[in-house]
């Protein structure tokens, strides 16, 4: 009887220690993030307005993005709400009726992440990188 109890306890502890990749509450993306840096074509182009955006990714797989853009010399705020998911270790946001993937790379014990993208137009490739820090 003691052996059976030991096996049950060991089995329960192994099951409880396993991570669930489908559980959004354990995802490192959950939380509030502020943009820290913008790099275009390898050059830091960060402005004060670039540092204002804050995004909050919630356990409910929704997000609130308070972003800013310069309009007539003023840094204007806009708020966007949306949905996010993680499937097969790929993050996606829902935009214009479809799920669009975006690449996130975590650093600094998951307290910093960055995104990178590139675009080629008329044979010229440009790159864009954003660094975000956890609040």
N, C-alpha and C positions, 0 to 999 in steps of 0.2 A: 504494500500500500504506500509506504514511504517513497519507493522508487517511482511509482506512478505519479505521485504528487510532485516530485522533483522534475520529472519529464514535462508535466503540465506547466509548471512554473517557468522552466527553461524555454519551452515553446512559446508561452505567452510573452516572455521578455524579448525573444527574438522577433516576434511579430510586431510588438509595439515599438521596437527600435528601427524597423524598416521605414524608409521614407516613402512618401506617396507623391510622385511627381505630378499627379493630376490634381492635387490639393492646392488651390491657389493661396490658402492662408499661410503656407510655409514657403512661398516663393520669395526670393530676395528682392524682387521688384516692388513688393508691397511697401508702401510708405510715401512720404513726401520728398521730392527731389527739386533742386534748384540748378538751373543751368549755370555753369561756372566758366566755360570757355567755348569759343567757336574758332575753328581752324579751317581756312579755305586754301586749298592748294598748298598745304604745308606752312601757311603763314597765319599767325594768331591775329585775327581781325576782331577780337572781342571788344564790344562797346559796353557802356553802362547799361544801355537798353537791352543788350544781349544777355546780361546777367540777371534780369528781373524775372524771367519766366519760372513758374513753379508748376509741377505736375504731381498729382497724387494718384497713385495706383492703389485701388481698394481691393480687399479680399473678395468682394462681390463681382470681380472681373469687370469693373467699371473704372473710369478715370475722369478726373477733372483737370483740364489743362488751362492755366491762366498764362496766355502768351502775350507778347508785346511786339509791336512793329513801329517803325518810325514813319510818321505821316505828317508831311509839311513841317518837319523838324521836331515834332513832338513824339514822345514815346507813348503810344496808345495801347491800352490793355483790351484784350478780348478773352472771353472764357468759352471753352469748348468742353463738352461732355461726350463721352463715348464708351465703347466696350473694348476690352482686350482679352486675349486668351493666350495660352501657351500649349502648343501641340508639338509633340516630338522634339522638345527643346527649342522650338522656334516661337518667338513672340509674334503676335499678330494684332492689328487693330482693325476695327470695322469701319470702313470708309466708302461712301457712295455705293452701298449695296454689296460690297464684297470684303472679304478678309484679306488684308495686305500684310505680308511679313515685314518685320524690321529686325535688324541684327543688333543685339545688345551684348557688350562685353563688360563683365564685372571686374573690378579691381579693389584693392584696399579693403579687404575683408567684406566685400559686398557693400561698401559705403560710397563707392564711386562707380559709375558706369559711363561708357561712351558708345556712341553710334557713329558709324561711318557709311558714307555713300559716295558713289561716283556717277558722273553723267558725261556722255560723249555727245557733242553737238558739232556738226560739220567737221568731224575729224579731230576735234580738240576735247580732251578729257579733263574735267574739273573734279576735284574732290572736296568733300565737306565732312568735318568731324565735329561732334558736340560732346563736351564732357559735362556730366551732371553729378552733383554731390548730394548725399542724403542729408535732410534737415533734421 
